[in-house]
Amino acid sequence: MDCKIIKIFLFLIIIFSNQYLSAVEFTGKFNQGSFILGKTNPGSKVKIDNKDVLVTQDGYFVFGIGRDRKNDITIRIIKDQKLDVIIKKVFKRKYKIQRIDGLPEKKVTPPKEVYERIKKENKIIVEAREIESNLTFFTKKFINPLDKAIVTGVYGSQRILNGKPKWPHYGIDFAAKEGTKIKAMLDGTATMVEPDLFYTGGTLIFDHGHGISTLYMHLKDIYVKKGQKVKQGEIIGTVGSTGRSTGPHLDVRLNWFGVRLDPATVLNLN
């Protein structure tokens, strides 16, 4: 089929389907790295690009935009056999460059003898991030994990470690004294509890439903067990300097399945 005909066909679908469905509401900016909360008619089915996503009984759904995404997002909503197609432009962001020196060389370029360990640890993390539960905690507002902490690292920044370009930073770093208590940012279930990962040291992952998870890294103490349910504001551990770290700090992450999101899009850091 000719490309022009396909475009006209999709345009007509959008025009006519909008006559049947009420407007869809979105919370969040359609920028790279953003957490997006959607609200539609209860009983609707939702597809983000080519992925079917869960919808709560009252019509909430959630998804995220990757750091380097360039193409538009296509949202398809089906209700009573009527299709609504929404296309959203994704806006680019400029990212900082962060240089960190003084790291142990084995943490920057790991020796071959730890490759298998790192591979196994990465597998555990990936499995925890891919959980798709029916929990609906993601619809609530997040709170900051630390009180009055200083942000020392931001999402998306290109990391140069000991002069060597590495992966971008996918979280937010908070500087704090070792032993500072850490609060759960949202209600959730602990899906991964690891006291000593090679890169991230003491690490926690919590599931908040529909593929949304949060990570807490470099912890000194951990106060929860795998499978434990936690309430927002509950103390889950303390700040440390474990794993690849040059000093006491907390690194928090936010994910939609395998898509790494900017925690600043859900936290109040002002």
PEPE-V238096 format. One record per backbone hydrogen bond with DSSP energy under -0.5 kcal/mol. CO is the residue of the C=O (numbers start at 1). NH is the residue of the N-H. E is the energy in kcal/mol with one decimal. If there is no record, write none. Layout:
co=CO nh=NH e=E
co=CO nh=NH e=E
This chain:
co=2 nh=6 e=-2.1
co=3 nh=7 e=-2.3
co=4 nh=8 e=-2.2
co=5 nh=9 e=-2.5
co=6 nh=10 e=-2.5
co=7 nh=11 e=-2.2
co=8 nh=12 e=-2.3
co=9 nh=13 e=-2.0
co=10 nh=14 e=-2.1
co=11 nh=15 e=-2.3
co=12 nh=16 e=-2.7
co=13 nh=17 e=-2.5
co=14 nh=18 e=-1.6
co=16 nh=19 e=-1.1
co=17 nh=20 e=-1.6
co=17 nh=21 e=-1.6
co=25 nh=39 e=-2.2
co=26 nh=28 e=-0.5
co=27 nh=37 e=-2.4
co=29 nh=31 e=-2.0
co=30 nh=91 e=-2.7
co=31 nh=34 e=-1.8
co=33 nh=262 e=-3.3
co=34 nh=65 e=-2.0
co=36 nh=38 e=-0.5
co=36 nh=63 e=-2.1
co=37 nh=27 e=-3.0
co=38 nh=61 e=-2.0
co=39 nh=25 e=-2.4
co=41 nh=44 e=-1.5
co=45 nh=78 e=-2.7
co=46 nh=53 e=-2.4
co=47 nh=49 e=-0.6
co=47 nh=76 e=-2.8
co=48 nh=51 e=-2.8
co=50 nh=52 e=-0.5
co=51 nh=48 e=-2.9
co=53 nh=46 e=-0.7
co=56 nh=59 e=-2.0
co=59 nh=40 e=-2.4
co=60 nh=56 e=-2.8
co=61 nh=38 e=-3.4
co=63 nh=36 e=-2.7
co=65 nh=33 e=-1.0
co=66 nh=33 e=-0.7
co=66 nh=69 e=-1.0
co=73 nh=75 e=-0.6
co=73 nh=88 e=-2.8
co=74 nh=49 e=-3.8
co=74 nh=76 e=-0.5
co=75 nh=86 e=-3.2
co=76 nh=47 e=-2.5
co=77 nh=84 e=-2.7
co=78 nh=45 e=-2.5
co=79 nh=82 e=-1.7
co=82 nh=79 e=-2.3
co=84 nh=77 e=-2.7
co=84 nh=86 e=-0.5
co=86 nh=75 e=-3.5
co=86 nh=88 e=-0.5
co=88 nh=73 e=-2.8
co=89 nh=91 e=-0.5
co=91 nh=32 e=-2.1
co=96 nh=98 e=-0.5
co=96 nh=158 e=-2.6
co=97 nh=99 e=-0.5
co=98 nh=160 e=-2.6
co=100 nh=162 e=-3.0
co=104 nh=107 e=-2.0
co=104 nh=108 e=-1.0
co=105 nh=109 e=-3.0
co=111 nh=114 e=-2.0
co=112 nh=115 e=-1.6
co=114 nh=118 e=-2.6
co=115 nh=119 e=-2.4
co=116 nh=120 e=-2.4
co=117 nh=121 e=-2.5
co=118 nh=122 e=-2.6
co=119 nh=123 e=-1.7
co=120 nh=124 e=-1.8
co=121 nh=125 e=-2.0
co=122 nh=126 e=-2.6
co=123 nh=127 e=-2.3
co=124 nh=128 e=-1.8
co=125 nh=129 e=-2.1
co=126 nh=130 e=-1.4
co=128 nh=131 e=-0.9
co=131 nh=133 e=-0.6
co=133 nh=210 e=-2.3
co=136 nh=139 e=-1.5
co=137 nh=140 e=-2.1
co=145 nh=183 e=-2.7
co=146 nh=148 e=-0.5
co=150 nh=152 e=-0.5
co=150 nh=175 e=-3.2
co=153 nh=173 e=-2.4
co=154 nh=157 e=-1.1
co=157 nh=169 e=-2.8
co=158 nh=98 e=-2.9
co=159 nh=161 e=-0.5
co=159 nh=166 e=-3.1
co=160 nh=100 e=-2.7
co=160 nh=162 e=-0.6
co=161 nh=164 e=-2.2
co=163 nh=165 e=-0.5
co=164 nh=161 e=-2.4
co=167 nh=159 e=-0.6
co=169 nh=156 e=-3.3
co=170 nh=254 e=-0.5
co=172 nh=252 e=-2.3
co=173 nh=152 e=-2.3
co=173 nh=153 e=-1.1
co=174 nh=250 e=-2.5
co=175 nh=150 e=-1.2
co=177 nh=180 e=-2.1
co=180 nh=239 e=-2.4
co=182 nh=236 e=-2.4
co=182 nh=237 e=-0.8
co=184 nh=233 e=-2.5
co=185 nh=143 e=-1.6
co=188 nh=230 e=-2.9
co=189 nh=191 e=-0.6
co=189 nh=207 e=-2.9
co=190 nh=227 e=-3.5
co=192 nh=205 e=-2.1
co=194 nh=203 e=-3.7
co=197 nh=201 e=-1.8
co=199 nh=244 e=-3.9
co=200 nh=218 e=-3.1
co=201 nh=197 e=-2.1
co=202 nh=219 e=-2.5
co=203 nh=194 e=-2.7
co=204 nh=216 e=-2.2
co=205 nh=191 e=-2.5
co=205 nh=192 e=-1.4
co=206 nh=214 e=-1.8
co=207 nh=189 e=-1.7
co=208 nh=137 e=-0.6
co=208 nh=138 e=-1.4
co=209 nh=212 e=-1.9
co=211 nh=213 e=-0.5
co=211 nh=257 e=-3.3
co=212 nh=208 e=-2.9
co=212 nh=209 e=-0.6
co=213 nh=255 e=-2.6
co=214 nh=206 e=-2.4
co=215 nh=253 e=-2.0
co=216 nh=204 e=-2.3
co=217 nh=251 e=-1.0
co=218 nh=240 e=-0.7
co=218 nh=242 e=-0.9
co=219 nh=202 e=-0.8
co=221 nh=238 e=-1.9
co=225 nh=228 e=-2.2
co=228 nh=190 e=-2.8
co=230 nh=188 e=-1.9
co=231 nh=234 e=-2.3
co=234 nh=184 e=-2.1
co=234 nh=236 e=-0.5
co=236 nh=223 e=-2.9
co=237 nh=182 e=-2.8
co=238 nh=220 e=-2.2
co=238 nh=221 e=-0.5
co=239 nh=179 e=-2.7
co=240 nh=249 e=-2.2
co=243 nh=245 e=-1.3
co=248 nh=176 e=-0.9
co=249 nh=240 e=-0.7
co=250 nh=174 e=-2.9
co=250 nh=252 e=-0.6
co=251 nh=217 e=-2.0
co=252 nh=172 e=-1.9
co=253 nh=215 e=-1.8
co=254 nh=261 e=-3.2
co=255 nh=213 e=-1.9
co=255 nh=257 e=-0.5
co=256 nh=259 e=-2.4
co=258 nh=260 e=-0.6
co=259 nh=256 e=-2.5
co=259 nh=261 e=-0.5
co=261 nh=254 e=-0.7
co=261 nh=263 e=-0.7
co=262 nh=265 e=-2.1
co=263 nh=266 e=-1.9
co=263 nh=267 e=-1.2
co=266 nh=142 e=-0.6
co=267 nh=269 e=-0.9
